[in-house]
Amino acid sequence: MHIYDYIIIGSGLTGQTIATQLSQETQNVLLIEAEAFTGGSNRQALLNGNVIDAGIRFLPANDLSIKAVEQLENLLGLKLIKSEKENHPQTYDASGFKPFVGFGDKSPEFYDQFSYFLSPKELELTLPVHQIMELLKNKYQGETLMRSHVTKFGFAEQEEGSKAEPQLTHVVVNGSKTYYANNFIFAGPVRDLALIVPDDVLNIRAKAKLKKDSYWMAICLDLFHQDLTTEQEGLFVLDGTTDDGIGPCAGRFLPGVAADVSPTQKAQQISQWISFIDLTTAEETENVGEVLKKMKRQIKRAFPEMSDAIKAERIFMSPPLSGGELKMNSNGTLHKVNNLWIASASMNQYPNLLGSLLQSQMTLAALGFGGFQMAKADFAEEQAETTETQTEAEL
């Protein structure tokens, strides 16, 4: 029976970063992924033959982001921070474009997810995120299982009356195959723990709370425009005047072909847009359709010239990005289970790229890995300062 040093569940940015770092110390590592591809929301996407990130990838330019990316630079051995650039979100109304100053008393329910994009500065990277994911994957030296759903966590049998903490010993994959390890890192959707952890380890009450918590998912709309180039830069926040409860979308244009293309070429440009929907609402397909309709309606309202120029589109829905409260030990392991680290990005207070990077690095710090050992007090101090700065910017 083979016993791995580490089993990591989930190969998104968080799981892949952890797996890659661990594999530099021991190659006896197994990365388990449910899909037929690695990378999760940060894998590459194709739109009309163009390779792009799967939706808007955004990093606020603050000390916390810079430190997080620098840790990633150390792991990959290359420069990833290109510059810090101004981010002045604009909105649109009947009078035209104007600076976005806030939602007033009509903030969307998903404000915590949305406000992440309103940082006054953005950290520009030297590479698109999907290429960074490929570099992490190429540097990884362990094993990978694809199309492999973890269907059960197995624990060592405890003697009756024993007060010892449960010890996770193995996972069951696709309902049949068993894999053993000394340590486990869970980087999948935290809601899934209610299905795979036994009731005597994660009680019924905790599972019920996991299922009832609100989970926000991103709806990403990528558009390919032909015969169109726009000099509009920065982020746009579009909501219109209808009070439909759906909420706003944010988006921006990627750099396009130069305006002086040759007569045989057609100007091309891609724009990427994002909004949010809670998991329960998203279970009804028509609700997702209503969000997409509003996004397209608001884009057309702000950029009427775009309606005839859209030649292709790509729709992507992320896994749950937030929600899910769990009782955990101080080192990030599941309560009562000292060898199961919870590295789900949705457990971090920051969404998108920053949350994924921070969660991976905090887990690695808890595991005792060298340069990742930033004290939790330092993390807390940086987070408090960043939150204060963002709040001031929004006001």
N, C-alpha and C positions, 0 to 999 in steps of 0.2 A: 504494500500500500504506500503510494507516494504522498508525502506531506509537504505542501508548499510553505514557504516562509510567510508569504502574503497572497491573499486573494483579494482583488479589487473588482467591485461590481459597478459597471458603468464606465464607458470610455469617452464621455464628453471631455471638455477642457479640464474639469476638476479631476476626474478619474485618470485620464491619460497623463496629466502632469504628475500626479502621485505615483502612478505606475512607472513612469520613465525615471523619476528620481530614485525610487526604491530599487529599480533594476540596475542602477549604477553601483549599488552596494551588494546585491545578490541577484543572480539571474533566476533564482527559484521563485518566480513571481508568475501569477496567473491573472490575466485581465479578462473578465467575462462581459460580453456585450450582447444584448438581446436582439439588436438589429443586424442587418447584413452589411453594415458599414460602421466605422468608428467615427468619432468626432462630434456626434450629437448635433446640437444646434450650431456648432462652429465648423462643421464640415463645409467643403466647397459645394457650390450650386452652379447649375448651368441655366442660362437664359438666352435663348436665341443664339447659341454657340459661344456666348461669353461666360467665362469662369468668374464667379463673384462669391462674396460671402453670402450665407443664407440669412438675409435680413440685415438690418442696421447693426453694425458692431461699433460700440461707442465706449470710450474710456474718459471719464472726467479727468482733467489735468489738476491733480492735487497730490499732496505728499503721499497719501495712502496708495494711489494708483502708481506713482513713480516707484515707490519701494516694491510694490507687487511685481511690476514689470522688470525691475532690476533683478529680482530673484529669478525670474524666468530667463533673463539674459545670462545669468550665471549658469543656469542649468544647460542652456543650449550653446553657450559660448559664442554669442554674436550680439551685435547691437540691434535693439528693437525700438528704442525711443528715438524718433526723428525730430519732433519739435512739439511745442505747445502752441496751439492756435486758438484765437478768439472764437467763442461760440455765442452769437447774438441771435437767439431764436426770433423769428418773425411770425406774425399771424396775418390773417386776411379778413377784411370785412368790406362793406359796400364802398368804402372810400379808398380801398386798395390795401397794399401791404404796409404794415407798421410794426414796430418792436412789440414783442410779446411781453407783457408785464405781469401776467398771472391770471388765475381763474376767478379771483374774488371769492364770493360765497358760493360759487358753483363748481367747486373742485370735483373731478371725477372720482368714483369709488376706488379706482386703481391709481390714485395720485402717487403713492409711494413708488410704484413701478415707473410711472410717467416722468416724475420729477427728476429722476436719474439723468435724463437727457437734457435737462435745463441748466446744467452746470455752465458757468460763464466761460470756462475754457475747456478745450478738448485735447487729449494726448494723442498726437499723431504718430503712428507706428511706421516702421520701415517696410513692413510686409503686411499683406492682408492676413486676417486671422486664420483663414483656412490653410494658408501656407505654413503658419506657425504650428498648426495642428499636425501637418505632415512631418515637420521637423521633429516634433515630439514623438510621433509614431515611429519614425526612422531611427531615433536614438534609443527607443525602448528595446531592451534585451531579453525580455521574458516571453512567456507564451500568451496567446490570445485565442479565446473561443468566441466565434461569431454565431449569430442566430441561436443564442443560448439564454433562455429565460431561467432565472433562479426561482424555483417554485417552493423551496422550503429551506429554512435554516435548521440544522441539526445540532443538538447540544448533548454534552456528556451526561450520562445518567447520574443523578444525585441520590445519595443514600437517603432513605426516608428520615425526615427530621433534620437533615443536614442544613446548616445555615451558610454554607459556602456559596459564593456567587456562581451562577451558571457559566459554563465554559462552552463557547461555540467551537465546534470541532469540524463541521463540514457543511457544505451546501449541496442541495439536490438541484440538478439542472434538467430542464425539460421533462420533469416528472420522473426521471429514471436514472440518470448518471450522477454519481456522487464524487465530490472533490473535497479533499481534506487540506487544512492549513493550520498554522499556529496563530495567525493574525488575519483579520478581515476588515476591509474598508468598504463601506457602502456609499457609493456616489450616484445612486439612481434616484428616481422620484421618491421622496420620503413617505408618501402615501402608500407605496407598495409594501412598506414594512408591516402594515396591518394584515397583509395577506400571507406573509412568509415567516413571521416570527410567531412561535407557539404562544398560546394564551397564558401559560404559566411563567413566561418571561416578559411579555408585553401584555398586560391585562386587558380585559374586555373594555374597561372604561377608557383606557389610553387609546385603544384601537378605534373606538367609537368617535373619539375626539379627532383623531387623524382623518377619519372619513368625513366628518362634518365641517372641518375647517375650510375656509375659503382659499381656493387656489387660483391664482391668475395665470392665464396662458397668453402668450403673444401671438397675434395674428399679423403675419408679415406679408406685404404685397410688394413684389418687385416688378417694375414696368420697363419694357424696352421700347424706346421711342426712335422712330426713323423720320428723317426730314425735319428734325428738331434739335436745336442746341439752345440752351438757355444759360445766361450768365448769372442766374440766381444762385447764390452761394449760402451756405449755412443751413441751419435747421428751420423747418417750418412747422408750426403748430396750427392745425386746421380743425375747426369745430362747427362753424356756421352758426345759424340762429335757431335751429330747431331743438326743442327740449325733448329729446327722445330717450334719454337715459343711457344711450350707447356710449357717449363720451368722445373725446377728441382723438385725432391721429397725429403722428409726427412723421416727418420724412425729409429727405434731401436728395439732390441730384448728384450723381457721381460724375467726375470729370469726363467730358465727352470728346468726340473728334473735333479738331480745330475747325473753326468756321470757314476757313479757306480751303476746304477739301477740293479735290479735283472734280471736274465735271462728271467723271464716271463713278464717283463715290457719292454715297448719301450720308448726310450727317446722322450720327447715331448718339444716343445718350440713354443712360439707365437711371431711374429714380427708385428709391427704396422707402417704404412707408410701414409704420407699425402702429397697432392699437392693441387693446387687451380685452379679454373676455374671461369670466370665471368658468372654472371647469364644469360646474353643474349646468350652467347655461349653454356651454359649448356642446353638451351631449345631444342637443337638438340641432340638427344640421341647418335648419332654417334660421336659427339665431346667428350662426356664423355668417350665413349669407347676408343677413341684415347689416352686420358690422361692415362687411366688405362693400356692400352697396353704399353705405354712408361714406366710407373712405373714398370710394371712387367719385361720389357726388361732390365731396368737398374738394378733392383734387381738381376736378373739372371746373368747379366754381372759381378757384384761385388761379388756375392755369387753363383757360378755355382753349388755347391753341393746342393743348396736348391731346384732346379727345380723338382727333383724326390721326394723330401721330403715333398712338400706341399700337404696336404691331405684335407684341407678345407680352404675356404676364406669367408670373410664378407666384403661387400662394403657398405659404408655409406656416404651420402652427407648431409652436414650441411645446415641449412637455411643461408640466406645472412649474412655474418660476418662483412661487412664494407660498407661504402657508405651511402648516404642519408643526405643531409644538410637541416636543418630546422631552421627557425628563432624562437628562444626561449627566454623566460624571464630569468633574472639572476638566478632565483631559480630553473631552470630546467623545468618549465612548458611551454607548447606550447604558442607561442606568442598570446596574447589577451585572453587566456583561463587560468585563474589563479587556476583552480582546476584539471588540466590534466597534470600530470608529465610524461615526456618522459624518460623512463628507459631502452630503447632498448640498448643492449650491443654494437650494431654496431655504436652507437653514441660516444663510448669511443675511445680514441686514441690508446688504447691497445687492442689486440685481445685475443682470447682464454680465459682461466680461469681468468687471471688478469683483462681483460676488463670487464668481467661479474661481478666480485667481486667489482671492483671500481665503476661501474655504479650503482649497488644496494646500496652501502654504501653512495655514493654521493646523491642519491635520498633520502635515510633515513635521511641524515644530513639536506637536504633541508626541510624535513618534520618536523624537530626539535626533532629527537629522540636521547636522551642522549649521549651514547658513540660514536655515529656516527657523532657527530658534529665536525669533523675536518674542520677547516676553509678552504675555497676554496683557499686562498693564500698558505696554507700549502700543499694542493694537488698539486697546480701549481708548487711550489718549488720542491716537491719530484719528480714530473713528469719531470721537466727540468733536475734535477740531474741524474735521471735514463736514460733519453734519451741521455745525454752527455756520460754517462758511456758505454751504449750500442754502441754508435757511435765509441768511442775510441776502444772498443773491436773488432768491425768489421774491423776497419782500421788496 
